[in-house]
Amino acid sequence: MFSEKMKKCMLLCSGIAVFVLCTGILFPGPLSVLTGSSQVVSERVLIPGGQSVGIQMDVKGALIVGVENNAGPQVGDMIVAVNGKKVDGPDDVNAIVSKSGKPVDITVVRNKRSLDFTVTPYYDKQTKAYKLGFWIKEKIAGIGTLSFYDPQTNSFAALGHGIYETETEMLLETKTGSLLHTRVSKVKAGEKGVPGEIGGVIYDFQNPLGEIVKNTEFGIYGVTDNPQAFDLEHPMVMAYQEEIEEGKAYILTTIEETKVERFEIEITKVKHQNTADSKGLEFEVTDKKLLSTCGGIVQGMSGSPIIQNNRIIGAVTHVFVNNPKRGYGIFAEWMVEQTEN
């Protein structure tokens, strides 16, 4: 016979995660339970996010985002070689071009096709170096929201959608990047036709939350060597899309300083999917505080975890431009799939 205390402990542990004497110390990884002759594989355990995070990323490759004339390479072209030498970024291009005014052979990729051009550099008096006349994307920085930390893979997920170059609408490939601490300093409320946004201050650059490894169309992902930076005391099971239902739910997000708060929403549509997509859920904000402060969903909330029945079901990805009370979400299972890949 079990005591009442032991029964309570078993309820906390069964099928969720292994705890040491129910003190809340989480052993990463799934729990398998034997029932008779059958083995039941446990559900995936995640640490929900909701904190505002800074995203700083060096872009891999030499993506042209501006040109001074229409001859030769165009906006959206990716420079892959100069004079037959492979280049991985703006520094590689400048190293070859800056010291000589001689024509150079440029190889670019455009719509998956390789094209060659000969370009004559011009001399820039201000920098006293030769240049091609292209603007190349080098770095990006912004604010989003942490979706979850996955103790099984020691990885994190944020945003729920990819980071794209605004001029070319191309998904940017990560060279290096950091997930950083952020303090929300202001909120611009959204209204019909005009999306709102969260403004914040990125700080503690020397102690990032983690290293960004990849930018995908389903969010940004990375690893951390500091799991204690996440709220390990409140793990949650991940729900699969078949377990999600229309009705009440809530999101975790930050609209003031570094305080993660819970805000009520209503799931209005669940679109069952066989392949990953960033718009599997539709929801409407019902929380009075969030509506009065932000008008609904605003830029910077992307990645906010969506919780239903004490399970992580997804993350916020988009807002309806003509109705900021309404938004889209991605299923959590697609984001977990990305951490495993």
Secondary structure, DSSP 8 states (H G I E B T S, - for coil): ---HHHHHHHHHHTTT-EESTTSS-EESS--EEEETTEEEE---EEEE---EEEEEEEEEEEEEEEESSSSSS-TT-EEEEETTEE--SHHHHHHHHTT--S-EEEEEEETTEEEEEEE--EEETTTTEEE-SEEEEEEEEEEEEEEEEETTTTEEEESSS--B-TTT--B--EEEEEEEEEEEEEEE--BTTB--EEEEEEE-TTS-SEEEEEEETTEEEEE-S-GGGS-TTS-EEE--GGG--SEEEEEEEEEEBTEEEEEEEEEEEE---SS--S-SEEEEE--HHHHHHHSS--BT-TT-EEEETTEEEEEEEEEETTEEEEEEEEEHHHHHHHHH-
